[in-house]
Amino acid sequence: MHENEPDRITGDKESSLRFSIVICTDGRADALASNLQCLQFLDGPEYEVCVVRGPTEDGIAEVLAEWDGRIKVAKNPERNLSVSRNIGIALAAGEIVAFIDDDGMPEPQWMTDLLGAFDDPQVAAAGGIVMDHTGTRQQYLYSSADRLGNADWQRKAPADEYNFPRSYNFPYLQGTNSAFRRDVLLTLGGFDEEYEFYLDETDLCCRVNDAGWTIRQLPNAVVHHKFLPSAIRTPDRVTRIRYPVLKNKLYFSLINNCGHYSVRRAVEDMLSFVREQEADVRYHVETSRLLAQADLDLFGADEKRAWEVGLKRGLSGPRRLMDPELPSRMTAPFLPFSRLTPSGGRNTFVFLSQEYPPGVVGGVGRYINQLARAAAAIGHNIHVLTRGEGHDRVDFEEGVWVHRIASRQPSEPPPAGVTIPAHIWAHSTLMLQELRRLAERQQVDAVYAPIWDCEGAAILLDNRFPLVTGLQTTLHFWLESHHHHRNDQQFMQGFAKPMLALETRLLRDSAGIHAISKAIRRDISAVYDVELEDARTAMVPLGLEDFSALPEVPPASLPQGTLRVVFIGRLEARKGIDVLLDVIHKLLVRHPNLHFDIVGNDKIPGPDGNTTYRAAFEAVATADARAHVSFHGEVSEEQLRGFYGACDIFVAPSRFESFGQVLVEAMIYGKPVIACRAGGMVEIVEPGETGLLAEPGDPVSLEGCLERLVADTSLRRSLGDAGRRRYEQHFSVEAAASGLVTLLRKACEARTS
């Protein structure tokens, strides 16, 4: 029999167990907001969310107001984690109480994995793996502790052999990933409130074990612990406040002795622990500089107080357990949490993109970011695999799991008979390896990758995951405006021809094809001689979110009466920058009130393979012309939005665009646009209604379009207003995400049928 054993939940009721997820938070409103968003994606049984906030006022009231009526909220006026957790237990109405930190992000199957442990009525507590702040390394796998409070972190298997009362060693769970039967918690008196933090969950696990219950350590149920700074630790994860650490270590070893050792042994162990803590503080003061001399002085005072309080309370006997009246005072009905549930069920989709915010990103990086977030907002489990720096990391950002993978040499070569440039294979196979790692814990239904740089090549060749390839500008069309590369035989043999063959293979063998315009589907099918049949191809125009209300950094102001013409894109022939720069001189003669902002990568070599278009323009332009043309290079997202908002005329004289994303972005801001009669641009711009179309590569035609808009204020206004309406009707990100999800599901079904 268990000591003070509560009423058992019979086996036939196990499937109806409900979870109460308790989050104790203080001073980290932003982290709590992300945590609550992440909890919307959980699979498994019915659950409620109970937030216990601390005394810090940091915007948390605004965060909680957004969830009003959907979560339970209580306040703890003191910074004591055990008190907050006991409040959470009292607030909970579920049969299982699960604890997670405000900087912990559970994977979708977390609750389902935890639930499986409670199929055994002997199990009173369970917890899973905790990943550290990188999201790729384990902070906690399996661990046991002894009754002196010393942990064994090196275990490779659960500490099941210690699951018996009064065992000197016992299994314990991480507080940010632990679940308990609520009736057991109430019988044991919840957390011992002597523990402000540190050894709090270890003490509880010790008491659960002593009461004869089983603690189950799981190989799954993953939580990503960001380990954010707080009042306790620095941003570099160095503990700033040591008094509770020292006091609780001594208290724990005395209160949980159970006759295993003498008080002298506990004191000797404490002395050793104090020396280790002092050495750690000295190191961070003298070497890492993360702590100051004042922290070392404080340590001395904290040590003295810790000995006094720890000895007194540890030897006195009574614990500071939950007020037995607290649950009845805080009782409230179970409040089901409204998780995101897509029609047809939740899928796991993976997007590939070499660029991803924050930082400077191009068009593909921006639309992948928006599509991923929109698909997640529907309720799907979305992962984005992208480039990283320094070390690999995984973060939950705006509803999306973002995997940033540092560049390194791949551990496997391309398949026999496949020729692929080394750097292309290196990136693609690293994405495949991360995809395989992800698939070890959850099913991946389909993968989406842009055709540019053949990012999905390794995934296609691996043939394990359904791949949907997005049609953007391919290498063939890029070469049409890069003659010096097309005429370079070494470049063609070593890079272009293998890549063109790989693009053909992606077009032929991908489970799904995403055409962002009718033109790109038609042109690519003809050039690559590949049938893009309806059964696996969907025409889904790019949809963009309305980011016009987001923060922006406006460009420098211009003299009153000046018209601002904006170009955004790489300075290369395909984007028609040479045509625009050619007509600027003539326009400025007739319209000295014009100013041209050229935004985008201006370091790309021009037709001679050496001189950039910017350098070529500046070499021949008059001083007056240079004063009316500003080259800005690549800019931040905030600056980019500032240029859209400030422009009077937006011009994109591309010789070819698979879609023309910048045109839609300008239309979001209600700006009149000039594009060219080529590729997908003709499907965006309605000539004379939402913008004007010039002939590709024709400076006379472009000059005429600009002249017409410069001279007609009312036309600029009417085109801009109509463009905004067309965006709202045809290019919303929600519609694009819905269409793409349908295609991804179709690709998955085709693979499994």
Long-range contacts (C-beta under 8 A, 24 or more apart in sequence): 1-212, 2-211, 2-212, 2-213, 3-165, 3-210, 3-211, 3-212, 4-187, 4-188, 4-211, 5-187, 5-211, 5-212, 6-181, 6-183, 6-184, 6-186, 6-187, 7-183, 8-121, 9-95, 9-121, 9-181, 9-183, 10-121, 11-121, 14-118, 14-119, 14-121, 16-45, 17-45, 17-94, 17-95, 17-96, 17-115, 17-118, 18-45, 18-46, 18-47, 18-48, 18-93, 18-94, 18-95, 18-96, 18-334, 19-44, 19-45, 19-46, 19-47, 19-48, 19-94, 19-96, 19-97, 19-98, 19-111, 19-114, 19-115, 19-179, 20-47, 20-48, 20-49, 20-50, 20-88, 20-91, 20-92, 20-93, 20-94, 20-96, 20-97, 20-98, 20-182, 20-334, 21-47, 21-48, 21-49, 21-50, 21-98, 21-99, 21-100, 21-111, 21-337, 22-50, 22-52, 22-85, 22-88, 22-89, 22-91, 22-92, 22-97, 22-98, 22-99, 22-100, 23-49, 23-50, 23-51, 23-52, 23-88, 23-99, 23-100, 23-101, 23-102, 24-52, 24-54, 24-76, 24-81, 24-84, 24-85, 24-88, 24-99, 24-101, 24-102, 25-51, 25-52, 25-53, 25-54, 25-60, 25-102, 26-53, 26-54, 26-55, 26-56, 26-79, 26-84, 26-230, 26-231, 27-54, 27-56, 27-58, 27-230, 27-231, 28-58, 28-102, 28-103, 28-228, 28-230, 29-58, 29-59, 29-60, 29-62, 29-63, 30-59, 31-102, 31-103, 31-226, 31-228, 32-60, 32-63, 32-102, 33-63, 33-66, 34-105, 34-396, 35-100, 35-101, 35-102, 35-103, 35-104, 35-105, 36-63, 36-67, 36-71, 37-396, 37-398, 37-399, 38-105, 38-106, 38-396, 39-106, 39-337, 39-339, 40-337, 40-338, 40-339, 40-340, 40-379, 41-108, 41-339, 41-340, 41-346, 41-376, 41-379, 41-381, 41-399, 42-106, 42-108, 42-110, 42-111, 42-339, 43-108, 43-109, 43-111, 43-112, 43-346, 44-109, 44-110, 44-111, 44-112, 44-115, 45-111, 45-112, 45-115, 46-334, 46-336, 47-94, 47-111, 47-336, 47-337, 48-72, 48-92, 48-93, 48-94, 48-334, 48-335, 48-336, 48-337, 49-337, 50-74, 50-88, 50-91, 50-92, 52-76, 52-84, 52-85, 52-87, 52-88, 52-91, 54-78, 54-79, 54-84, 55-79, 56-231, 70-335, 70-337, 70-338, 71-335, 71-337, 72-332, 72-335, 74-330, 79-196, 79-231, 80-193, 80-196, 80-197, 81-175, 81-191, 81-195, 81-196, 81-197, 81-200, 82-190, 82-191, 82-192, 82-193, 82-194, 82-195, 82-196, 82-197, 82-200, 83-191, 83-193, 85-190, 85-191, 85-200, 86-190, 86-191, 86-193, 86-322, 86-323, 86-326, 87-326, 87-330, 89-182, 89-185, 89-186, 89-190, 89-191, 89-322, 89-327, 90-322, 90-326, 90-327, 90-329, 90-330, 90-331, 91-330, 91-332, 92-182, 93-331, 93-332, 93-333, 93-334, 93-335, 94-182, 94-334, 95-181, 95-182, 95-183, 96-179, 96-180, 96-181, 96-182, 97-179, 97-180, 97-181, 97-182, 97-185, 98-178, 98-179, 98-180, 99-175, 99-176, 99-177, 99-178, 99-179, 99-201, 100-176, 100-177, 100-223, 101-175, 101-176, 101-225, 103-225, 103-226, 103-227, 103-228, 104-130, 104-176, 104-177, 104-223, 104-224, 104-225, 104-226, 105-223, 105-224, 105-226, 105-396, 106-177, 106-222, 106-223, 106-224, 107-222, 107-223, 107-224, 107-441, 107-442, 108-346, 108-348, 108-381, 108-442, 109-220, 109-221, 109-441, 109-442, 110-177, 110-221, 110-222, 110-223, 113-218, 113-220, 113-221, 113-222, 114-179, 114-218, 114-221, 116-218, 117-179, 117-216, 117-218, 118-179, 118-181, 120-214, 120-216, 122-213, 122-214, 123-213, 123-214, 123-215, 123-216, 124-180, 124-181, 124-184, 124-208, 124-211, 124-213, 124-214, 124-215, 125-173, 125-178, 125-179, 125-180, 125-181, 125-184, 125-205, 125-208, 125-213, 125-214, 125-215, 125-216, 126-173, 126-178, 126-179, 126-215, 126-216, 126-217, 126-218, 126-221, 127-173, 127-174, 127-177, 127-178, 127-179, 127-216, 127-217, 127-218, 127-221, 128-177, 128-217, 128-218, 128-219, 128-220, 128-221, 128-222, 128-223, 129-177, 129-218, 129-219, 129-220, 129-221, 129-222, 129-223, 130-174, 130-176, 130-177, 130-222, 130-223, 130-224, 130-225, 131-222, 131-223, 131-224, 131-225, 131-394, 132-225, 132-227, 133-225, 133-226, 133-227, 133-237, 133-393, 134-391, 134-392, 134-393, 134-394, 135-224, 135-392, 135-393, 135-394, 135-395, 135-403, 136-391, 136-392, 136-393, 136-394, 139-174, 139-225, 139-227, 140-174, 140-177, 142-171, 142-217, 143-171, 143-172, 143-217, 144-169, 144-170, 144-171, 144-172, 145-169, 145-170, 145-172, 145-202, 145-205, 145-206, 147-206, 147-252, 147-253, 147-256, 147-257, 147-258, 147-260, 147-261, 148-252, 148-253, 148-261, 148-265, 148-266, 148-269, 149-199, 149-202, 149-248, 149-249, 149-252, 149-253, 149-256, 150-269, 151-202, 158-216, 158-217, 158-218, 159-217, 160-217, 162-209, 163-209, 163-214, 163-215, 164-209, 164-212, 165-209, 165-210, 165-211, 165-212, 166-210, 166-258, 167-209, 168-260, 170-205, 170-206, 170-209, 170-215, 171-205, 171-209, 171-215, 171-217, 172-201, 172-202, 172-205, 172-206, 172-215, 173-201, 173-205, 173-215, 173-217, 174-201, 174-223, 174-225, 175-200, 175-201, 176-223, 176-225, 177-221, 177-223, 177-225, 180-204, 180-208, 184-208, 184-211, 184-213, 186-322, 186-327, 187-211, 188-321, 189-319, 189-321, 189-322, 189-324, 190-321, 190-322, 191-321, 191-322, 192-255, 192-319, 192-320, 192-321, 193-320, 193-321, 193-322, 194-248, 194-251, 194-313, 194-319, 194-320, 195-244, 195-248, 195-251, 195-252, 196-244, 196-248, 197-232, 197-244, 198-244, 198-245, 198-248, 198-249, 199-248, 199-249, 199-252, 200-248, 202-252, 203-252, 203-255, 203-256, 206-256, 210-258, 220-441, 222-441, 224-394, 224-395, 224-396, 226-395, 234-290, 234-291, 236-288, 236-290, 238-284, 238-288, 238-290, 238-291, 240-291, 240-295, 241-302, 242-277, 242-281, 242-298, 242-299, 242-302, 242-303, 243-302, 243-305, 243-306, 245-277, 246-270, 246-273, 246-274, 246-277, 246-302, 246-303, 246-306, 246-307, 246-310, 247-305, 247-306, 247-309, 247-310, 248-310, 249-273, 249-310, 250-306, 250-307, 250-310, 250-311, 250-314, 251-309, 251-310, 251-313, 251-314, 252-314, 253-314, 254-310, 254-311, 254-314, 254-315, 255-313, 255-314, 255-317, 255-319, 263-315, 270-307, 270-310, 274-303, 278-303, 339-379, 340-377, 340-378, 340-379, 341-379, 342-378, 342-379, 342-380, 342-741, 344-745, 346-379, 346-380, 346-381, 347-380, 347-381, 347-445, 347-446, 347-741, 347-744, 347-745, 347-748, 348-380, 348-381, 348-382, 348-383, 348-442, 348-443, 348-444, 348-445, 349-375, 349-380, 349-381, 349-382, 349-383, 349-444, 349-445, 349-446, 349-447, 349-448, 349-741, 349-744, 350-382, 350-383, 350-384, 350-385, 350-435, 350-438, 350-444, 350-446, 350-447, 350-448, 350-465, 351-382, 351-383, 351-384, 351-385, 351-447, 351-448, 351-449, 352-384, 352-385, 352-386, 352-431, 352-447, 352-448, 352-449, 352-450, 352-455, 352-456, 352-459, 353-384, 353-385, 353-386, 353-450, 353-455, 354-386, 354-387, 354-427, 354-453, 354-455, 355-386, 355-387, 356-384, 356-386, 356-387, 356-402, 356-404, 357-637, 358-637, 359-636, 360-634, 360-635, 360-636, 360-637, 361-637, 362-570, 363-661, 363-662, 364-450, 364-452, 364-472, 366-544, 366-637, 366-661, 367-542, 367-544, 367-661, 368-450, 370-543, 370-544, 370-545, 370-733, 371-543, 371-733, 371-736, 371-737, 371-740, 372-400, 373-398, 373-399, 373-400, 373-545, 374-543, 374-545, 374-733, 374-734, 374-736, 374-737, 375-737, 375-740, 375-741, 376-400, 377-734, 377-737, 378-737, 378-738, 378-741, 380-741, 381-442, 383-438, 385-431, 385-434, 385-435, 387-427, 392-434, 403-434, 403-438, 405-430, 405-431, 405-434, 414-458, 414-461, 415-461, 418-461, 419-498, 419-501, 420-454, 420-457, 420-498, 420-499, 420-502, 421-494, 421-495, 421-498, 421-499, 424-453, 424-454, 424-457, 424-499, 424-502, 425-457, 425-458, 427-453, 427-455, 428-454, 428-455, 428-456, 428-457, 428-458, 428-459, 429-458, 431-455, 431-456, 431-458, 431-459, 432-458, 432-459, 432-462, 435-459, 435-465, 436-464, 439-464, 439-465, 445-744, 445-745, 445-748, 446-511, 446-512, 446-744, 446-745, 446-747, 446-748, 448-514, 448-740, 448-744, 451-503, 451-506, 451-507, 454-499, 454-502, 454-503, 454-506, 456-506, 456-510, 457-502, 457-505, 457-506, 460-505, 460-506, 460-509, 460-510, 466-511, 466-512, 466-744, 466-747, 466-748, 466-750, 466-751, 467-506, 467-510, 467-511, 467-512, 467-747, 468-510, 468-511, 468-512, 468-513, 468-514, 468-740, 468-743, 468-744, 468-747, 469-506, 469-507, 469-510, 469-512, 469-513, 469-514, 470-514, 470-516, 471-513, 471-514, 471-515, 471-516, 471-520, 471-521, 471-524, 471-658, 472-516, 472-520, 472-658, 472-659, 473-574, 473-656, 473-657, 473-658, 474-503, 474-524, 474-527, 474-528, 475-499, 475-500, 475-503, 476-500, 476-503, 476-527, 476-528, 477-523, 477-527, 477-574, 477-656, 477-658, 478-574, 480-574, 480-655, 480-656, 481-572, 481-573, 481-574, 481-655, 481-656, 482-572, 482-573, 482-574, 483-607, 484-605, 484-607, 484-608, 484-609, 485-609, 488-609, 503-528, 504-528, 504-529, 504-530, 507-532, 510-536, 510-747, 511-536, 511-747, 511-748, 511-750, 511-751, 512-536, 512-537, 512-538, 512-743, 512-744, 512-746, 512-747, 512-750, 513-537, 513-538, 514-538, 514-540, 514-740, 514-743, 515-539, 515-540, 516-540, 516-541, 516-542, 516-658, 516-659, 516-680, 517-541, 517-658, 517-659, 517-679, 517-680, 517-683, 518-680, 518-683, 519-658, 519-678, 519-679, 519-680, 519-682, 519-683, 520-658, 520-659, 520-679, 520-680, 523-679, 535-750, 536-746, 536-747, 536-750, 538-739, 538-740, 538-742, 538-743, 538-746, 540-736, 540-739, 540-740, 540-743, 541-659, 541-683, 541-730, 541-731, 541-736, 542-659, 542-661, 542-664, 542-731, 542-736, 543-731, 543-732, 543-733, 543-734, 543-735, 543-736, 543-737, 544-661, 544-664, 544-665, 544-668, 544-727, 544-731, 544-732, 544-733, 544-736, 545-732, 545-733, 546-668, 546-727, 547-641, 547-668, 548-641, 548-644, 548-645, 548-668, 548-669, 550-638, 550-641, 551-638, 551-641, 552-638, 552-639, 552-641, 552-642, 552-645, 553-636, 553-638, 553-639, 553-641, 553-642, 554-642, 554-645, 554-646, 555-597, 555-630, 555-632, 555-639, 555-642, 555-643, 555-646, 558-595, 561-593, 562-593, 562-594, 562-595, 563-591, 563-593, 563-594, 563-595, 563-648, 563-649, 563-710, 564-595, 564-597, 564-646, 564-647, 564-648, 564-649, 565-594, 565-595, 565-596, 565-597, 565-647, 565-648, 565-649, 565-650, 565-651, 565-706, 566-596, 566-597, 566-599, 566-643, 566-644, 566-646, 566-647, 566-649, 566-650, 566-651, 566-666, 567-596, 567-597, 567-598, 567-599, 567-600, 567-650, 567-651, 567-652, 567-653, 568-599, 568-600, 568-640, 568-643, 568-644, 568-650, 568-652, 568-662, 568-665, 569-599, 569-600, 569-652, 569-654, 569-662, 570-600, 570-601, 570-604, 571-598, 571-600, 571-601, 571-602, 571-604, 571-612, 571-613, 571-614, 572-604, 572-613, 573-606, 573-607, 573-655, 574-654, 574-655, 574-656, 575-600, 575-652, 575-653, 575-654, 575-655, 576-652, 576-653, 576-654, 576-655, 576-676, 576-696, 576-697, 576-702, 577-613, 577-653, 578-606, 578-607, 578-613, 579-653, 579-697, 579-698, 579-699, 579-702, 580-651, 580-653, 580-702, 581-613, 581-616, 581-617, 582-699, 583-699, 583-702, 583-703, 583-706, 584-625, 584-628, 584-629, 585-621, 585-622, 585-625, 586-703, 587-703, 587-706, 587-707, 587-710, 588-624, 588-625, 588-628, 590-707, 591-710, 592-628, 594-628, 594-710, 595-628, 595-629, 595-630, 596-628, 596-629, 596-630, 597-630, 597-632, 597-643, 597-647, 598-629, 598-630, 598-631, 598-632, 599-632, 599-633, 599-635, 599-640, 599-643, 600-632, 600-633, 600-634, 601-633, 601-634, 602-631, 602-633, 603-633, 644-668, 644-669, 644-671, 645-669, 647-671, 648-672, 648-716, 649-674, 649-706, 649-709, 649-710, 649-716, 650-674, 651-702, 651-706, 652-676, 652-681, 653-694, 653-696, 653-702, 654-678, 654-679, 654-681, 654-696, 655-696, 655-697, 656-696, 657-681, 659-684, 660-684, 660-685, 663-691, 664-727, 664-731, 666-723, 667-691, 667-720, 667-723, 667-724, 667-726, 667-727, 667-731, 668-724, 668-727, 669-720, 669-724, 670-720, 670-721, 670-723, 670-724, 671-720, 671-723, 672-709, 672-715, 672-716, 672-717, 672-719, 672-720, 672-723, 673-719, 673-723, 674-702, 674-705, 674-706, 674-709, 676-702, 684-726, 684-731, 686-722, 686-726, 689-719, 689-722, 689-726, 690-719, 690-722, 690-723, 690-726, 691-719, 691-723, 692-719
